[in-house]
Amino acid sequence: MSDPAVIRVEATVGPDWIDFNGHMRDAYYMLVVSWANDALMDAVGMGPAYLRETGCTFYNLENHVRFLREAHEGERLRADLRVIDVDAKRVHLISEVRAVADDALCALNEAVLLHVRQGTPAAAAPFPPEVAARLQALCDGSADWPRPARHAGPLGLRRAT
């Protein structure tokens, strides 16, 4: 069943995505997430034409990724992106990278993106009303979605006491 609050992209793990350990390199998980970010931009009207017309786009402020399962050559993956918060200039996202075959969670990415007017220097800019409304609708659509138990959360080393 399709969820209108989810932005979804799929990709197949290519041979050049594999490291010497025989599984997908960490950077390619983020590539799939980045494609989901692009799909989000298209869905809310912030694609290439928007950049040309307004000089605005998203800049990535922060990413936290958890690698939970290996992916291998030829495996089909999907990234399911949800908007979980939005304000006048920023959007908070969670993307789950899953194996299509068994729905196993391979990676989890939590990110904050900033709406920026490019220039010298680039500067944060508020969303136009129509973009803000589309982002808010996606956020509202995920309001009852239970956040993953293994969310990306804070980083650090745990010490035995």
N, C-alpha and C positions, 0 to 999 in steps of 0.2 A: 504494500500500500504506500502511496506517495504522500509525503508530508510537505505542504506548501511552505513551511518555515525552514526547510532544509535545502541548502544549495549543494548539489551533488556533481562530482566529476569522477570519471573512471580513467584508469591508465593500466597498461600492461608493462610489467617489469622487463626491460630490455637487457640484452647481454652486456651492454656498456654500463649498466647500473650496478653490476655485481663487483664486489671487492675480492681480495685474495682469500677471504674466509668462505667464499661461496654463497654469501647472502647480500642483500641490497645495501648499498652504502647509505649512511645516515643522511647525506645531503638530498638524496632522491625522495625520501619521505617528505622533506620540506618542499621539494619541487611539486609534488602532488598537492600539498597544502597550498602552495602559491598559485597553482592553477585553480583551486577552489576560490581563493581570494579574487582572482581575475573574474571568475564566474559570478561572484557576489557583485563585483563592480558593474558587470554587464546587467545583472538583474535589477539593480537599483538606478540604472541610467548613468553610470560613471565609466563607461567604456572609452575607447580611443577618441570618439567624436567629442565626448564631454571634456576630455583633456585639451583637445584642440580649441574648443569653443570657450572654455573657462580658464584654462591654465591650471586647473586643480586636479588633484589625484590623491590617493592614499600613500602615506609613508608608514612603514612598519616601525612602531616604537619599541615593542617588546614581544618576544616569543619564548615560550617555555614548551619544550617537547619532551615527551616520555616515549621511549622505545620499549614496546611490550612483547613483540613477537617478530621473528625474522620473516622477511619476504624473499622469494627466490625467483630466478629467471623464468619468465613465461607466466608468472602468477598475475592474475587480474586483481587490481586494487581499486578501491573507491575512497574518496574523501567526502564525508558528510559534514558540512559547515553549518553552524548555527550562530546567529547573532544573539548574545545573551545580555548585552547592555549597550546603550547608545546615549550620547549626550550631544551637545551642539556641534562638536568637532571630532569626537572620537567614537570608535566602535570596539566592543569587546567580543571576541569570537572564540568558539571552541570548534576544532575540527578533529574528527575521528577518522583515522586511516584504517580501513578494514579490508580483509581478504574477501573478495566477492564469493568465492566458492563455499566458505563455511561461516562467514560473517565474523571471523575472529578479529579482535581489536589488535592491530599491529602497532599503531602509534597514536598518541594523543597530543594535539598542539593547542595551546591557549595563547592568544595574541591580542594586542591592542594596536589598532591602526589609527592614524591621525589624518584628517582631511587637510591638505596643504595646497596653498597657492604657490606654484613653482615660480622661481625668480631668484634674484641675487639680493638679499638672501631669501630662501624659501620661508614662508610663514604660515602658521596655522590659520585656517579660515573656517567659518561656520558653514555647515551644509546648506545648500539651497532648500527651500521648504519642501519641494517635491522629492528630493533625495532623502531628506530627514524623515518624511512620512513613510517612504518605502522601507527604510532601515527600521523605523519604529514598528512597522507592521510585522517585519520578520522577527524582531525582538519579542513583540507581544505573542506571536505564534509559538515561541519557545518558552513562554512564561511557566508553563506547567511541566516542562521537560525536566526530568531529574538529572542533575549534573552527574557526570561519571564519578564513580567511587574513587577512581584513580586519576582525579583531575591533575593538571600539570603543577599547580600549587607552588609553594616556596621551595627553593633549592637549599641544600646544605648537607653536611655530613653528620650522621647521627653517631654519637659516641656512647659506648656502653658505660653505665654508671655503677 
